[in-house]
Amino acid sequence: MRPTSAWTTLVLFFVVQGTSRACTGKKLGSSTGRFANATLVRLSEFLSAGYKKGVRPVKDWRTSTLVAIDLMVYSILNVDEKNQVLTTYVWYRQSWTDEFLVWNPEDFDEVKQVSLPTANVWVPDILINEFVDVGKSPDIPYVYVTHDGLVRNYKPIQVVTACTLNIYNFPFDVQKCSLTFQSWLHTIDDINITLMRSPEELREDKSVFMNQGEWELLHILSNYKIFSVDNDDYYAEMKFHVVIRRRPLFYTVNLLLPSIFLMVMDIVGFYLPPDSGERVSFKITLLLGYSVFLIIVSDTLPATAIGTPLIGVYFVVCMALLVISLTETVLIVRLVHKQDLQPPVPHWLRYLILERAPALFCIHKKHRLCSRLSSQGSDMDDYKDNNYGAVQCPLHHTCEIGRQHEREATLLGRGLPPSRDPSPPVVSNILQEVTAIRNFLEKRDRGNEVAKEWLQVGYVLDVLLFRVYLVAVVAYSITLGTLWSVWQVA
């Protein structure tokens, strides 16, 4: 009996050892065939055995899952001012601890991390509140899992979000758009959110940004907040403020400089003589050219239903200044031409324009507008002097004729026949013609004096209105330039 018992004991010992090894092998992995020695396969089967991806991965349900997130802006794809939509391409990172995805690296050939399909693990339902459209984001089907249960989910996302865009400062505008990350369903007792990096590092990080487009990334601000919808359940959110600034060089060259050049040419046009027709035609040409310019740039300006950019107001004011300039030119030309039809200058207008205005505004009493008329006046003076000299002879003959009548009266008193002279009818006609010429010259001289006064009024008004127009243009330009400079530096 003893040999049989010893043999039985030995057999039982080997059976127990085999069972123990089988159990150990089952613990490490039950793969057979070509996957029998694949460590990653054994690890994947070990992690997936009994795993429930629909349940939040905590052993104690009172424990909140802390999700750390991070954001890096890669590119600004589009800024739609009309629809108030911002399209960006970002690198989004999030990580959390899964208490059910833990293993001992010594049991799996020192493997400390493994990639698993995203569809096989629990993923927090963190979304962006401002989403308005599904972007063309690449599908990243895997997540990284470390041996201590840390799950890292890194993926690029094309984000199409709603953003309140303020275009008043266009093209020197700075936009601030928000990307709010929060769990759509879970409260803060289930899922809490934190930053993966410090706010200072996040603010200044531009390492992956494509800095060659129209928009420049200034910084990214972060703000953590706990809010409640019904004062019962509280939610955690992390808001990223993406601050971008437009590069204005393109719009400065194609919008501002042409408008400035046209306004400078309008100012130069005041140096054309107002008594010539070239100034009116020149300003009409500028007005038509500016109208065509506004039609061309209308598609470049951003359009919204809630506001107009300041540059649009600038174009409208420039158009109004051109119209005012043309109106002033027409007024001056009206004063310069058709002097014969104008009444004398009123006393109050002569006092204000010809006496007070030149003294107040240091306007020299130049008669450059009256040069043509002055030359005509000198010719008329010579003509009058010559004709007045010629009148002396007929007047002398008038005296002689008077003496002749006295002699005839004396002869009739003595009974003698009077002498006959055929010249009196001719002399009478000459006297009438000379008198008419004298009256015409006097009337023309008075009209010439009135015309000179109106020309002087036109000259003073032209200089005065030009200075007012120049001050308005310069003040307007300095104001806008200061505002745009401040917006560009800020």
C-alpha positions, 0 to 999 in steps of 0.5 A: 500500500505504501508504494501505491500511495506514493505513486498516487501522491506524485501523480496528484502533484504533477496534475496540480502543477499543470493546472496552475500553469494552465491558469497562469497561461489563461491569465496572461492570455488564451491566444493560440496558434500564430498569436500565441506569443504576441504580447500586444494581442495578449494585452489587448485581450486582457484589457478587453476581457469583461470591459464595458465601454458604456460605463464610466470607468471608475470603481467608486461611482462617487469619484469624478472623472477628471478630463484634461484638455488642450488646444493648439490652433493650426490655421485660420481657414475662413472668417465669414463676416456676413454669416458670423462664422469662423472656420479653424483647424485645431489640434485637440488633445484630451486625456483621462484615467480609466481605472479598468485599463490597468496592467502590470508591465512585467507580465507583458514584456515591459509594455507600458502603453498600447494603442486601442481602437477608440470604439472599444473604450469609454470616451467622454462626451465633450463637445464644442458649444459653438459648433454650427457645421460638421467640418472635414476632420480626419478620423483618428480611430485609436487612442493611447493607453498607458499601464496606469490607466491614462488614456490619451486621445489626440486628434485634429479637428476642423472647427466651424463655429459661430462667432460674433464678429465686429467689423467696425474697425475693418481692415484693422480689426481684431476678432475674439472668438470662443470655443467652449468645451463641456460635457453635454450630459454629465454633470460635474459630479461625473466629469470635471474638466481641467487644462493639460498645460498652464494658462501661460503656456497655452496663451503664448503657444504659436508653435504649430500655427501657419502664420502666412495667411490673412489672419495673425494669431495673437494669443489663446486665453482660457477660462474655467467656469461652473454653471447651472441651467436649472440651479440643480445640476452643475456643469463644468466648462472650459472656454478658449478665447482665440484672439486673431488680428487681420493683416491690413496691407492688402486692403490698405494698398487696394482700398485706402491709397486709391481713395486718398489719391483721388481726394488729393487730386480733388484738392489740387483741382482748386488751383485751376482758374475758376473762370475757365471751364476746366475745373468743372469738367475736372471735378466731374471726372473725379466724381465719376471715377470715384463712383466707379471705384466704389462699385469695384470695391463693394465686393471687397468690403465685409457685409453684415446686417448689424453694422457698417465698417468705418471704412465704408463711412469713410468712402461715403464721406469722401463721396460727399466731399467730392460733391460739395467740392463740385457744388462750390466750383459751380457756384464760383463759376456762376459768379465769374461768368455772365457779369452783365446779368448780375445786379450790383453787389449788396452792401452787406455782402461787400462788407462781409466778403470784401472787407471783413473776410480778407482781414480775418482769413489773411486773404490777399486782394489779388485780382488774378480772376479779373486779369482778363476783365482788367485788360478789357477795362484798360482798352475801354478807358483808352477808347473813352479818352479818345472819344471824349477828346473827339467830342470837344470839336463838336462842342466847339462847333455848338458854341459857334452855331449859337453865335451864328444864330445871334448874328442871324437874329441881328440881321433880321432886326435890321431887315436884312436876309439871314445867311444860310448854312447847310451844316446844322443838320449834319452837326445835330446828327453828330451830336446825337451819335456822340451822346449815344456813344458816351451813354453806352460807354458810361453804362458799360463802365458801370457794368464793368465795375459791378463785374469786377466786384463780383469777380473779387467776391468770387475770388474771396469765396473761392479761397475761403471755401477751399480753406474750409474744405482743406481743413475738413479733409485734413481733420477727417483724415487725421481722425481716421488715421489716428483711430486706425493706428491705435487699432493696429497697435492695440 
